[in-house]
Amino acid sequence: MPILNPSTEPGFNQKKVQDDRRFVRPRRQLVEQLRKKGIEDEQVLQAIGKIPRHRLIDTALHSKAYNDTALPIGMGQTISQPFTVAAQTELLGIDRGDKVLEIGTGSGYQCMVLCELGAEVYSVERHKELYHRAKESLHELGYRAMLKVGDGTLGWSTYAPYDGIVVTAGAPVVPDDLVQQLAIGGRLVIPVGNDEKQMMLRITRVSENEYDREELADFKFVPLIGEKGWGES
């Protein structure tokens, strides 16, 4: 859950507050842009409108922080396009208190959106450097989530089952481990395809052995690396 008074938190300073105020209008404009692109869930839009995305990228990219585009964060990874984050979150259909697993912490942006919606978030990141950066950003901005370094294609069985699982990288196939870690009624949102284009899938666990599979729009993601993804590197 976000902390309402960040001035009491470690890492707070006046310059950051001033910077955050400078980006209020661009953030509102981004929300309106996402609404026009078809995002209908007002809670998702409100969450996007609260998160200081500029704090998650290099200062040299601040002028592009609230453009609806992916931006580099190092290690060959990106902070996802806001529309993609909003679309995947909307497909999850999160209720407050839901337990959600995120595969690919990255900058922490998607994780923060999930926290804003009141989810209990668990997130797996394969790059130690990104894990540490995301952990610091989440703490500094007052978000609480469970993070670990590991192979996201294997999920995080310790805390399963999950009401929702979101994968923020493109997979060649749907990893069985993720499907098995869904609660009954739980939803897995994952892009699946080749290295050029992926189809967004939503898989809902109907019963112990039954699943509904929906094929949605095409997207473009960085590859999901792991034992049950594109292989170790």
N, C-alpha and C positions, 0 to 999 in steps of 0.2 A: 504494500500500500504506500502511496506517496506521502511524504511528510509535508504538512501544510505550512510550516514555518522553517524554511531552509536556512534562515539567518542564524539559527541556533546550532547548525550542523558544522562539523569540521570541513574546511575547504571553502567556506563561504567568504566572499569579499565583495566590496562595493563595485569594483570594476565589472565583475561577472553579472551583477544585478543590472548595471547600466547596459551591458551588452545584451542581456536578455530582453530588456525593454526595447532596445533598438530593433529587435527582430519580431516584436509582437505583430506588427502589421503584415510583414511577409508571411508569418505563420497563418494568420487569418486568411490571407489571399490563397495560400496553399490549400486550406480546408475548403474554400469555395471552389477551387479548381477540381478537387477530388469529388466534391458533390456533383459538379457538372459532368464529370467523367463516369458517374453512375454509382458511386458509393452512397448507400441509402441509410446505413446504420448510424444514427446520430451520436450514439455513445462512442463508436469508433472514431467518428470525425472529431468529437470533443477531445478524445485522447490524443489524436494527432495534433490538435490545436494547443495542447498543453506542453508538449515535449520540446525542449530546446535542442533541436537537431544540430545546430551549429556547434554545440559543445562536444559533439561526438566525432568531429572531423578536424582536419588541420586548419589552422587560421587562414591559410592561403586560399582555402575553398569557401570561406564564410559567405562570400557574395553569391554562391550557388547553393547555400544550405537549404533554402526553401523552394528551390526548383524541383519539379517533379521528375527527378532523375537519380539514378544510382551514382555514387561517388566513391573514389578509392579510399581505403582505410589502411592499406599496406598488406603484406603477405599475400598479394594477389587476390585480395578480397575487397568487397564493396559494402557500403551501407546501402541497404536496399532502396529502390525507388519507393517513395511514399505511397503511390497508388498500389503497388504490389503488396506492401505491408498492410494497407487498409483492406485490400481485397481478400488476402489470406485470412486476416482477422475476422472479417465479416463472414467468411465461409465457415469458420470455426463455430460461430454462434455461441459465444461465451456468456455464461451467467456468472454473477458474482459468487466467488467461492469455488469455482471449478478448478480442478487440478489440471494444469496444462504443461506439456513437455515441448520445449523448443529445441530443434536440432539445428545448430549453427548460431551461436550467440552473436558472433561478429562484433559490431560496435555496441550492441545492447539496445538498439533502437526498437526492434520488434518486441524484445523483452519488456521494455518500458511501456509500450502500448498495452501489452497483456496485463501488466501490473495496474495500469490506470483503470482497466476494466474490472479490477477486483479479483483477478485470477491468482491462484497459488502456483507460481511459476518455477519450473525446473528447466535448466538450459545446459546443453552440452556443446563445447567448442573444442575443435581439434588443435588449434594453434595456441600454445601457452601464452604468447605475447598478447594476442587478442583477448584471451581469457582474463589476463591480469588488467588490461586496459578497461574492458567492459565492467569488471568487478569494481574497479575504482570509480568509474563513471556512475554506475548504479548507486553506489554508496554516497557519492558526492551529491547526487540529485535526489536522494532520499527514497530510492526504490529498494525493496527487499525481494530477493529471489535466490534460489539455490543454483549454484553454478558448479560445473566441473569440467576438467580437461579429459577428453576421451573420444572414442569412435562413435559418432552420432548414429551411424547406421545400425548400431546395436541397441540404441535407445538408452534407457536408464531404468533397469528392471527393479532396482531397490525400492522405488517409490510408485511403481505401477500398481493398479491400472490408472490410466489417465482419461479424463473427460474430453480432452483435446490434445492432439499432437500436430505441430506445424513444422514443416521442413523448409528451410530457407536456402536450399541449394538443389540443383537439378539432379535427379537420380535416373539411372538406366532402367531400374525396376523398382517396385515397391518392396522395401526390406520387410521380410516376414516378422522380424523382431518387433518392429513398430506396430504392425497390425495386431500382434499378440498382446501388446501392452495397452491396448485400448480397453476401456470399461465398456460394458454393454450400454449401447446408446452413444458411445464416444465417437469422435470424428477425427480422421487423419486427413490433413490437407498437405498435399505433396506434388511438386512438379516432376513429371516423368517424361523422358524422351532421350534425344541424342544431345551432342554437345552444341548444336546450333539452335534447337528449339525444344521446348517441353510443353506438354499438356498438363494443365492444373487438374488434379484429381481430388475428389472428396470421397473418402471411404468411411462409411458408417457401420459400426458393429451392431447388428440387429439382435444377435443372440450369440451363444458360445461359438457356434460354427457357421453363422450366416453374416454376410456383409453386403451392403449396398454400395455400388461404385458409380460415381457420377463423373463424366468428363466435361470439363469446362473450357475456359479460354486458353489460348497459347501464351506462354511467357518465355523469358530468357533469363536464366540464372547461371551463377558460377556452378561448377560441378560439385556434386556430393562425393567426397572422398572417404573411403573406408572399406572395411572388409566386405560389406554388402552394398557398396556404391560403385564408384569407378576404380576401385583398387587403391592400395596404399601408395604414397609417394614420399 
